[in-house]
Amino acid sequence: MQSFFASLLLALGLVAAILLMIGLVKWARRRSKGALTAGALLSLFAPDPTLERNIRLADEAKQVQMEEDEEGQGKDPQ
């Protein structure tokens, strides 16, 4: 019974979020400054689409740097 209420609460939350977004779009189509401000504030909570790629590139750069450092230490200084 508890899972039913949790599922119902989740479904209602999703419906509320969708209705909120629809209202925001209608508000923005009227060129309201408030809607643009609300959209800008909501975008602060949106996930960064390039975050995962940036983390992967940083990890690869660290790995390359570590390999170059190991190669430099393994050579004879003659």
Secondary structure, DSSP 8 states (H G I E B T S, - for coil): -HHHHHHHHHHHHHHHHHHHHHHHHHHHHTT-HHHHHHHHHHHTTS--TTHHHHHHHHHHHHHHHHHHHHHHHHS---
